Amino acid sequence: MKNSLAAVFLLLFNTTLFAQSEIDMATGLRSSGKIYVVVLVLLTIFVVLGVFLFLLDRRIKKLEK
């Protein structure tokens, strides 16, 4: 049991080392400044989703009362 658990941890650790390499698309977006547009769009989506869920929660609480 201990050996198999250690093997799984080593395998997972080994795969994360390969994920640390540079990604060409991210490097290109960063160098041209377009990464800020991507971050802004994602931030906008998450804020709108959060506001929608907050308002939906308030409506559901009113219906429950």
VMD Tcl script that draws the C-alpha trace (Angstrom):
set ca {
  {0.00 0.00 0.00}
  {2.74 2.45 0.96}
  {4.81 1.62 -2.12}
  {1.90 2.13 -4.50}
  {0.98 5.43 -2.84}
  {4.55 6.64 -3.12}
  {4.65 5.60 -6.78}
  {1.48 7.59 -7.49}
  {2.92 10.69 -5.83}
  {6.17 10.37 -7.77}
  {4.26 9.94 -11.02}
  {2.13 13.01 -10.33}
  {5.18 15.05 -9.35}
  {7.00 13.99 -12.48}
  {4.16 15.09 -14.78}
  {4.03 18.54 -13.17}
  {7.67 19.09 -14.07}
  {6.83 18.81 -17.75}
  {3.97 21.30 -17.39}
  {6.40 24.05 -16.36}
  {7.79 24.58 -19.87}
  {7.03 27.77 -21.82}
  {3.82 27.85 -23.82}
  {4.23 29.56 -27.17}
  {0.72 31.01 -27.27}
  {1.06 32.54 -23.80}
  {4.47 33.97 -24.65}
  {3.11 35.50 -27.85}
  {0.12 37.01 -26.08}
  {2.32 38.38 -23.32}
  {4.80 39.95 -25.72}
  {2.11 41.65 -27.80}
  {0.13 42.84 -24.77}
  {-2.99 40.89 -25.71}
  {-2.81 38.87 -22.52}
  {-4.38 41.84 -20.73}
  {-7.37 41.64 -23.07}
  {-7.76 37.95 -22.27}
  {-7.51 38.60 -18.53}
  {-10.02 41.46 -18.78}
  {-12.53 39.31 -20.69}
  {-12.21 36.46 -18.18}
  {-12.52 38.85 -15.25}
  {-15.62 40.41 -16.80}
  {-17.20 36.98 -17.30}
  {-16.54 35.97 -13.70}
  {-17.83 39.27 -12.28}
  {-21.03 39.09 -14.34}
  {-21.52 35.46 -13.33}
  {-20.99 36.36 -9.67}
  {-23.48 39.23 -9.82}
  {-26.00 37.00 -11.57}
  {-25.65 34.30 -8.93}
  {-25.94 36.87 -6.13}
  {-29.15 38.32 -7.60}
  {-30.52 34.85 -8.23}
  {-29.86 33.92 -4.60}
  {-31.75 37.02 -3.41}
  {-34.73 36.14 -5.62}
  {-34.80 32.57 -4.35}
  {-34.69 33.77 -0.73}
  {-37.68 36.04 -1.43}
  {-39.59 33.12 -2.93}
  {-38.78 30.92 0.05}
  {-40.21 33.49 2.47}
}
mol new
graphics top color blue
foreach p $ca { graphics top sphere $p radius 0.5 }
foreach p [lrange $ca 0 end-1] q [lrange $ca 1 end] { graphics top cylinder $p $q radius 0.2 }
display resetview
